[in-house]
């Protein structure tokens, strides 16, 4: 170690969670929120991914980055390992599907549970790994063959610990519930069965949380609307602390996969008794609002009701009717046309209010995976958001804001949906980027949402608009559930909560219970629920490590009461399990996309750079909406440096630049199903310099390289018709490129 290296952090001990890497090394994610500490491969022999350890910084590498040594293993992960059963030289072992585990698991002869070679199994460890021995386990479940339809979902729910089977007590209680609304259920409720409430959802929706109705109304001395948002009254059937409630809390959210949903509630409730299906009576909680022409909610009230859905609309159908009230879709729904037009009018007013608030509204492309009967991807298509989507979204936002205000006014504890502004560090990075790219606007020390929206509006016509908007999004934090109301930055609301989806989100169910308690002048007390799992503990440590900025005026709190602690725990649990559901869904989508792209190896596509890193470019294909990596060693015969300020890679010799939004043409070169990774290589005109048979073309390699560089500079000058930079290649790769690739491995985790 060089004497000039700062060594004050050496021998420092800390606690954290091991995060393995497929290349054999790992990291310790520190509980105190400090940067991760690198663990070399020899330190990973006795630990596994997700183990809790105490570690120490023992040295700094040549760049001054700390490396650690495991001092003590505090807790072994209880998460089962999923993998494929193999047999080598008479020895049974399981190769983990998640390569972050780094080691195969030995299986004793009597512990194979009759699984066959090649099958996907779930392993429970019986002996942890050691410096001189592999981990040993037993097979506790056989999932089937790797190519079985839906196998990717079976793997994901176990890999991420998603509860996917209801308890016997929960199912028994669900069976005991009635099949329809009974006369005694209507007592104390407002009868809205004659109000033509309708549901508007996607074509493939099966559970209907919300119904809407709008009519013109006088608001003060001006014109306005009365907007009713009726939400399924799940709390009427799911009693606090009941068996159904315990299972719902454990799941915290429904998890959506292509072709399959793991619901928060049993099907009898989610698709039956609680779902606002057409032409049947249903119990609901109503947010009844008066909205002015300027889009302000002038008054609101909450009440329990019984409703009768007069129609089940799809977004596509409503959009068609609104665009042509004399068209074929409208002809089938003549009785509802005026109601839909009223909804569209109030949407226009609410949209005005959104613009006045300065709420952030970036247009992003979401995709939908369409599978065939065998579960394989048939195609990937963009989700188009039309006025019907936006109409429902604005109506739900209005109801959520009213529910947050109602809870605040009553001073009753509850869960808010909080989205805090960007941290000082993210603000600095964003400022530097905006300055480097010549954007004439910037953000203040304590930015407002309107500043972000102003930048988005001012740059939407620029060629690099996608790159700028992506950076704006990255600077923001994730939203969480918490009893402390700190507002919603992105939506520009002082208070916001989730009220509109109690069938699929547990926080919404809690909000319903709180609102009911307030209406009855009572206090709602959280039940004693199961101890949150690993996901909750991980998020709690991460949130606890956040250092609040001075401008946030952090108030020193007194010791929280048991009631406050319970609400904080519920918020952490729901936030963590929301993350878990997102990760599981992304994992399944990545698996499906990898299997899909294996059929397209060697094919060429156009795409756009969606992310630039120190180790390469992530490119999303135009036609397929699939993302893959162009590794830095595939960018051509020169050394590329990552410009963090501009978020781009730049060639040292040619000056060729690749940043977010750059258009490229690629070839699908490799698909790693286990690692969920797709690799691309750039397709360049310079490749024509070498013939297909692999022999050199006329001219020396140096001449070929000079010719390629000359072409590249011509492209930069915009003479290719589109001004797209295409790097040169065809020359022998510099030895420095291999060195850069080796160094980049530690960055890519």
N, C-alpha and C positions, 0 to 999 in steps of 0.2 A: 504494500500500500504506500502511495506517495505521501511524503510528509506534508505537502501543500494541501492535501485534501482535508476538508473540515471534518472532524471526527467527534463532534459533541454528541451525536446521536448514537454512537456505538455503545454496545452493551445495554442499550435501553430495552426493557422488557415491556411487552404489551399483550393484550388478549384480542383474539379475533377468530374468524372462520376461514378455513382453508378453501380456496377455489382452485381446483385442478385445471391443468391445460393438457390438451391432447398430445402435445409434443413431449410430455414427461415432467416438465417443471410445474410450478404452481405459484400461488400468491396467498398471502394472508390479508383478508379484508378486515382492517382494524375497527374495533368497536368505537374508538374515539373519533372516527371520521377522517383520520389522517390518511395520506396516500397508501395504497396497497404495498406490501413488502414482498419482494421476489424470493421464492424458495427454489433452489437448484434441484435437479432430479434426485440427487442422493438424499435430500431432506424429505422427499415425497415418498420414500420407501415405506415408512412406518405410519403414514397418515393417508387418509382418503379424502376425496372431495366432500365438503360439508362438515368435516370434523371441526370441533372447537378446540383451539390450542392456545397455549401461552408460548410466545416466541421472543426472540432477541435479535436485534440487528448486530451482525458480527463483522461485516466488512462493507466497503463501498467498491463498486466496479469502476472501470476506467472513466466512466462519465459521471461518477459521483453518486450513482443510484444505490440505495441500500439493499443488501441481501440479508436474509434472515436464517435463523436456525431454530427449530422447534425445541423448546425447553421442556414442555409438559403437555400431554394430551388431556384436556379437561373433560371432553365429552365426545363420544363416538356418535356419528349421525345415525339416527334410527330409521332413516329413509331406506326402503328396500331398493335393491339394485335390479334393473331389468336388462336382460341380455340374451344372447343366443348360446345354446348348449353345444359344446364342441367336444370331440374326443381326439386326443393326441397321444400316440404311443400307449394306449390303454388308460390314459389319465383323463378323467372327466373335468371339464372346466367351463366356466361361463365367461364369454367376452362381453363386457358391459356395453350396452347400446350408447350410453353417454360416455364418450371417450375422455371426459374430464376425470374419470376414476383412475385411469392410467394403469391399472393392474387387472389381470384376469383373476377370477375367483375359483379356487379349487373346490370340487364337489366330491365328497366321499361316495363310494360305490352304493351305499345304501340310502343315499339322500337325493337321488335323482327324481323321485316321485313319478317314475315310469315315463319321464320325458324322453323324446327321441332326438337324435342328433340334428341340429339345425333349427330346432323349435325355439320360439321366444318364451322365456321363463322369467319368473320373479324369484329373486334369491334373498334369503335372510342370512346375514353373516353369523357364524358361530364362533369364529376366531378372527380377530382383527389382523391386519398386516403387521409385520415387524421388519427390522433392518435386514433380516436374513430369511424371511419367509413370506409367501403370498397369503392373502386373506383366504379363509376357508368358509364355506357356507352350505346351506341346504336349500333345495328348491321347494318353495311353498306354494307355487301356482304355475300352471302351464297355460300360456295364453294361446299358443297355436303356431301356425306357419307364418313366416315373415310376410308373405304375399297375400295372406288372408284379407278379405275386405274389412276395413275398419280397424286393422291391426295398429295403425298409427295412432288412433284414438285410445285404444287399450293401453298402449305404451305411455302416452302422454299423461293420462289421468293418474297412473301409478308413479311415473317419473316426477310429477309435480305435486303428488299427494292430494289430488282432487277427490273429495268424497263422491263416490259414484253409485253407492248402494244405500237405500234408505233402511233405517232400522226396522225391525219387526214391529216395535211399538208404534213407530210413526205410521207405517202402512196400515196397521190395525185401526189406529185412530182415524185415518183418512177414510177407511171403508165404513166407519160408523157414521160419517157425516151424511146429510141428506143429499139427494141428487138434484134438488131444485129448491128455490126459495119457498119457504113455508109461510102461512099466514102470520104465525107468531113472530117470524123474523122481521116483519114490516113495522112492528110497533115502535113508535117514537121516531119514525123516519118520514121525510118529505116524499110524497108520491110524485115522481117525475115520469111516470109511464106514458103520459100523453105528450111529453116533450120529445120531439124527433131527434134525439141524440143519435149520432152515428160514429162508427169506428173507421179510421183510415190507417191502413198498415200495408206492409209489403205483401207480395203475392204468396210468399211461403210462410207467413206468420200463422201461428197456431194458438198463441195465447194473446188475448187482447186486454191490455191494462187500462186503456183510456178511451173515452168517448167525448165528442165535442158537439156543441150547438151554439149558434150565434144569431142574434136578431138586433135590428136597429133600436136604439134607445136614446132618450134625451139625457145628457150628462150636464148638469148645471143648466146653463142657458144655451148650450151648444149641442151639436149632434155627436153621437157616439154609438157604442154597442154594449149589449149585455152578452158576455161570453161565459158559457158554462163548460167547465172541464170536470168530467165525472171519472173518478178513478176506482178501480175494483177494490171493494172493502175486504181485503184479505184478513185484516185484524179481527173481523167478526168471527172468523172460523179458526184462526190460529191463535189460541190463547197463550198468554205469556207463561213461559216455562213448561208448556206442554211438550209431548214427545215430538210433534211436528215442528214446534218452535225450536227445540234443541237441534234437530237435523237442519233446519233452515239457517240457524245461526252458524252452524259448523260450515256450511257451504258458503253462506254470505252473499252468493250471487249465482245466477245461472251461467253455465259455460257453453258458448256457442262454437260448434265445429261444423265444417261442411257436412251436410246430410245428417247431423245428429246434434241434439241439445241435451246437456245434463242439467235438468231443471233444479231450481232451489226448493220447489215444492212438489209433492207427489202429483201425478198426472190428473187425478180426480179433481184437484184444486186448480192447477195451472192451466189445464185445457178445458176444464168443466165448470165446476161450481163458482170459481172466482173469475173466469174469463168472460168478458162482456160480449158473448156470442149474440148474433142477430136473432131477433124474434123470440127471445126468452127474457123473463124478469131476472134482474141481478141486483145485489146489494152494492152500493157505491158510496164513496165520500166525494162530496162536490165542493169545488172552489168556484163560487159564483161571483163574477167580476163585472164592474162597470168601467169601460175603457173609453177615454176621450178621443177626439179626432187627432190629437197629437200623439196618441199611443200611450198615454199615462194611465195607470190603474188608479182611478179616483176613489173606488170603494170596493170592498170584497167581503164575503162571508163564507164560512165553512159550515156544512151540515151533512149528516148522514141521510141517505135517500135510497129509494128503490127505483130502478130505471128499466127501460125496455128499448134495446138497440133497434132502431128502425132500418138500419142498413149496415152492411159490411163492405166498405169501399177499399180499393187498392190505390196506392199513390198514382200509378199509371192511369187508372180510370179517372180519378179526380182531376189530374192535370189535363187529360183530354177534354173533359167537360168544361173546365175553366177556359180552355183555349178556343172551344167551339160549342156554345150552348145550343146549337141546332144540329149538332153532329149525331152519329149513331149511338155513341155512349150516352149522350145527354137524353136521347129519346127513350132509353131504357129506365131513366131515373128522373122523369119529369117532376115528380113531387118533391125532390130534394135539390133541384137546381138553385132556387132562391136561397136556401140555407147555405149551400156551398159558396155562392156569390157573397153572402154576408161574411162568411169565414174569410174569404179572400180580401174583403174590404178591411176587416179588423187586422188581418195580417199586414196589410200595407201600412196601417197606422203604427202597429208595433215595430215594424221595420224602420219607420222614421225615428221612433224613440231610440232604437238601437244605434242608429247613426249619430243622433244627438249625444248619447252617452259615450260614444267613441269605442264601442265594443270591438274587439279584434275579430275579424272575419276573413280568414284566408281560404281561398278556394284550393282544396287539395283533391287529389284523385284517389278514391277508395275503390278497391276491386272486390269482385265476387267470384268465387271458385264454383264452377258448374261441373258436377261429377256425373259419370255414367252409372249404370245400374251396379257395376262391380266396385264402385267407389273410387275409380281412377278419374283424374281430371279430364274432362271433355274439352273445356275451354275456360279462359279467365277473361272476364269482361269488367269494364269500369262501371261502378255504381253512379248513375246519373241522378243528381239531386235536382228535382223540379220544384215548382211552386207548392205542390202538395206536401212534399217533405218539409219545406221551409215553413209552411203554414202551421203544420202540427208542431214543429219545433218551437216556434214563437209562442204558441198557445201553452205548451208545456213549461216554457221558461217563465211565463207570466204566473202560472199556478205555483211553480216552485218558489218564486220570489215572494208571493203572498204567504206561503206556508212558513218561510223563514221569518218574515215580518211578524206573523201571528205568534210564533214561538218567542221571538225577541220581546214583543210587547207584553207578553204574559210573564216574562222573566222565568220561564220554565226551562230546565236543562233539556238539551236535545242535540242532535248531530247536524252540523252544517257541512256543506260542500265548499271547502276552502281552496282557493287557487291563489297563492301568494305571488307577488311580483318577482322579477329576476333578482338574483343575488348581485352584490357589488362586483364579484369576479366576472360573472356572465355579462354584466353591463359593460365592463372594461373591454372584454373580448369583442362584443358587438360594436362598440364605438370604434375600435381600431379597424374592424372589418368595413364598416360603413365609410370611414375616412379613406381606407385603402382603395375601395371600389368607386370612389368619387360620388357617392350619394350626398346630396346637399343637405340632408337632414340627419339629426342624431337624437339621442335620448338623454334626459337629465339624470341626476343622481338618484332621484326617487321618481322614476318614470310613471306616466299614466298610460292606460290602454290606448287612449286616443293618439299618443305619440307613435305607437307601433302601427296603428291603423293608417295614420297619415303617411308613414314611410311606405307601407304596402300600396296605398293608393297612388303615391307619387312615382312609384317604380314599376307599376304593373305593365307598362308598355315597353320597358327596357328588355333587351335580349336576355339579360341575366336576371330577370325578375324572379324566376323559380329559385335561383341560388340565394337571392336576397331574402325572399320569403321563408326559405328553409332555415336560414340563419336566425331570423326573427323568432321562428317557432322553437328552435333549439335553445334560445336564451331563456325560455320560460320554464317554470317548475311544473311538477305534476300536481294535480289536484288530489286532496285527501279528505277524509271524513274526520271531523274533530268537533268537540263541544265548544271550542273557542272560536267565535265568529271573527274572522279576519277578512271577510269579503271574498269576492271572486274577481280576480284581476282580468282574466281574458274576456269575461262577459260584462265587465264594468258594473257589477252589482255590489252594493254595500253589504248585503246579506243574501245568501242563497243556500238552498238545501234541495234534497231530492224527495219529492212527494209522489211522482207520477208513475212509478213502476214497482209497486210492492209485490207483484207476482215473481219478479226476477231479481230484486235487490232488497237485501235485508234492511239497509238504512231507511229506505222508503217506508217499510213496515213499521219501524220504530217511530218515524215522523207521524204516521197515521195514529199510532197509539198516544203519542204526546198531544196531538191536536184533539183527539177525543177526550182525553183527560182534562184539557183546558176547557172544553165546551161543558164538561160536567163539573167544572170547578174542583177538580181533584188533582193529585200529583201522581204522575206515572213513575214507578220504580222499576229499574231493570231487574230481571230475574238473575238468580245465580246460575250462570251458564258454564259450559265446559271451558277448561283452561285453553286459551288460544295456543296454536301450535307454533312450529318453527318459523313459518312465514311471518306471523305476528311478532315474534321475538326479534327477527332480523330487521323488520321495518322499525320497530320500537327503538332499537339501538341506533339505527341510521338517523331517525328523526331527533333522538336525544342528543346526537353529536352535532347537530346544526348550530352554528354560531350566528346569532341574530345580529344584524347591523345596528349601529348606534341610532340611525335615523328612524328605526322602527320603534324606538322608545320602549324597549323591553321593560316590563313592570315586574318587579320581584314579587312572586306570589307567596302567599302563606301556604302552609302545608295543606294539600288537597284533602277534602273529606272523602270518606268511602264512596259516596254517591258520585262525586266528581271523578274519582279514580275509575269507577265502573264505566262511566261514559267515555272516558279517555281510552280505556281498554277496548270498548266496543268499536270506537272509531278506528283505532289501530288495526284491530282484527278485520274489519270490513275493508279498510284500505289495502291491507296486505293480501287479502284473498281476492280482491279485485285485480291486483298485480299478478297473482298466481293464475287466475283465469286467463288473463291476457297472454302470459307466457306460454301456457299450455296450448292456447289457440294458435299462437304464432308458430309453435313447434310443429303442430299438425300441418299447418299450411306450408311450412318449409319442407316437411317430409313429402307432401303431395307434389309440390313444385319440383323437388329433386327427382322424384320418380317420373314425372312428366318430361323433364328436360333430358333424362337418360335416353329417351327416344329421339332426341334431336341433337345428339353429339355430332360435331363436325359441321353443323349448319350455321349459316351466317345471318345476322340480324342487325338492324339499326337500333340504337339506343341512346340514352342520355345519362350523363354522370349525375348520380344522386348524392354521392358523398366522396370526399377526397380525404385520404389518410396518409400517414407516413409510410404505409406498406402497400398502397395501391389505390385503385379507384373502384367504387361500387357503381355498377351500371344497371339501369332498368331498361329492359327491352320494350320497344314501342308496341309491337304487336301482341306480346304475351304478358306484359306487366310482371315479369320475373326479374329478380335482381341477382347479379353475380359479381364476382370480384375479378378485376384485371390486376394481377399482382405487379408490383413495381418492376420486377425483372422482365415483364412482358411488354414494357413501354418503349423498348427500342435500345439501340446500341449506345446509350449515353447514361450519365448519372443524373437522376432526378432528385430534387430537394423539395420537401414539403414546406410550403409557406403558410404558417398557421394563421397569420393575419388575414390573408386573402382566401384561405381554405382551398389551396390548389397545389398541384405538383408542377414544378417547372424544370425543364431540361437545362442543365448548366451550359451545354455547348450551343444548342440551337435556340434556346429560349422558348421552346414549345411549352404551352401551358394547358393544363387540364384542371378545370374546376367544376363545381356544381353547375349543371346546365349545359356543359359542353356536349356536343353531339359526336358520337363515334360509331364505328361499325365494328362488330365483334364476331368471333367464332366461338361456339360452345366447345370448350376443350376438355373439361373434366367435371364429373359429378360425384360428390361424396355423400351418399345417402346417410351414413351413420353420423357424419359431422354436420349434416344439413347445409352443405356448401356447394356452390356452383362456381366453377372457374371459367373465365373467358380469356381469349387472347385477342389483341387488336388486329384488325385486318387493314393493311396499309398498301398503298400503291407500290411502295418500295419492295414489297414482297415479290413483285414480278421480276425483280432482278435475279432471283435464283429460280431456275427451272424446276418443274414439278418432280423430276427424277432425282433431285438432290445435288446434281452436278453444278459447278460454277458456271454462271453466264459469262459472256465475253467481257473482258476488262478485269482488272485486279479487284480484290475486296476493297482496297482503299479508294479506287475510282468509283466503285459502286456506292460506297458510303458517301463520298463527296456529292455524287449525283443525287442521292437520297436527301442529303441535307439541303441541297439547292432546291429540290422540290418542296421540302418542308417550308423553307422561307418563302417560296412562291405562294404556298397555301396561306401563310400568315398574312400575306399582302392582299388576300381576298380574291385571288384570281381563279379560285375553284368554283365560283358561282355562288357559294354560300359562306365563304370566309371561314370554313371549318379547319382548324389546325390538325394536321395529320402527321405524326412523327415519322421520322425516317427509320429504316431498319435495313438489315442485310449485311451489316458489318459485324465482325466478331465482338461479342460482349466483353466489356472491360472487366478485369478481375475485381474492380471496385464494386461492380453491380452485385456479384455474389456475396461480397462482404456486407453490402447494405442489406441484402435479403436476409442474411443470417442475423444481423442486428435487429431487423424488424420483427422477427418472430416473437420477441418478448413483448412487443407492443400489442400484438394481435391476440387478444384473449377474450 
